[in-house]
Each structure stands twice: as structure tokens, then as C-alpha cells.
Amino acid sequence: MGPPGSGKGTQGALLAKDLGIEHIAVGDLLRAEVDAGTSLGRQVAATMQAGDLISDDLITELMAPKVTKAAQNGGYILDGFPRTLMQAVSARQTADEFNVDADIVIWLDVSPQALIARLAGRAGEQGRADDTAETISRRLQVYEEATRPLLDYYQGRGLLATVDASGDTSDVHAAVMAAIGQRLPA
Ligand code: AMP
């Protein structure tokens, strides 16, 4: 978990490679639907462009089969999901049904100033439609309102590990691996 620009995508991909598990990045899945012009893509494009969240129902429908399949194949790292309390509760219900549970929730913690600078840089490099100044500020606001409360939820379940994600990619990756090593000794 982490705000936009905290490095979820980069760190998720590195982690999946190191651990040999699947990286399920909701934003990437949604962008692929938009690019392919599917009916789901057409439904979500404007909302993503505005920096708002897609409805919990649509996200749960998209995620449930992917997660349950990955769970049967040795595990997964979720990137960008859950993002609301409702998504977290419904993910837990699905996990309970399949008798699986999250091992760890990693929060990539970065100061708002650093985030804005990173997102502005990414806008130049990747050309993401939702990296405009206006959308960035909306996405940060949505994160504060809808997603930050999940930190308490996962803290309460004893799953949360906070990692300082303001350094460069390899430092953050090392810190993430250390947090996992502490919680899940080999
Ligand atoms: P991301 O690539 O994770 O920054 O996600 C890009 C956009 O996809 C977000 O700004 C939302 O519009 C949408 N999105 C991604 N994950 C979720 C989620 N779990 N719930 C609702 N909308 C999401």
C-alpha cells in the first residue's frame, strides 16, 4: 500500500521477481482494459482520468478470480488493492472462503512533497493520462480519504509493516525485503 507515486508498481514488480510470485497490479489491469477498449475499459476510463476510484463492485469482480487463481499457484503480491475499507473487508471474506490470509501489508511511506515531485517526473516519462497536475492532487486527496484509513485496519490485524520509501529504488527494495524477513522468517 502507499499513495500515488510511492513506488508500489516498481517495488511490487521487484518483489514478485525476487519471491517468484505473481504481481497483481490493479491499475495496470485497468489501464490494459482501457487500452484494449473493452466494455470494462470504457466504463472506467473517465473515472481513472479524473483520479477517482472505480466502484468497489467492479474492482471486486475484476480481482476475485485473479487472486484466487494466484493463491492456488503459490501466492501473490497485490499492488493497489484494497484501496477502500469495503474492498479490504470483501477481500478478507473471499480469503476466508479459500482458507488463505495475507502474510504482510507493506506501507510505502513518502512525504507529500516528495510524491508530488516524483509524480511530476513520471508524467514526463510515462505519459500516464492520470499524471496531470489536477488529477495528481485529486488522487492524493482520494488516497487520504479512502485508503489511508486502511492503515489502522491492517495495524489492528497485526499485518502492517511501514517502510520509508523516500530513498532510491534499490534502498526501498532492500527495506521491503528486510521487513518481510522480520515478519516471515524463512
Ligand atoms: P494505480 O496505477 O494503482 O495508481 O491506479 C490508477 C487508477 O486506477 C486509480 O487512480 C483508480 O482510478 C483506479 N484504481 C486502481 N486500483 C483501484 C482500486 N483498488 N479501487 C478503485 N480504483 C482503483
Boltz pocket constraint, residues with backbone or C-beta under 6 A from the ligand:
constraints:
  - pocket:
      binder: B
      contacts: [[A, 4], [A, 26], [A, 27], [A, 28], [A, 30], [A, 47], [A, 48], [A, 49], [A, 51], [A, 52], [A, 53], [A, 54], [A, 55], [A, 59], [A, 79], [A, 80], [A, 81], [A, 82], [A, 83], [A, 84], [A, 87], [A, 130], [A, 139]]
      max_distance: 6.0
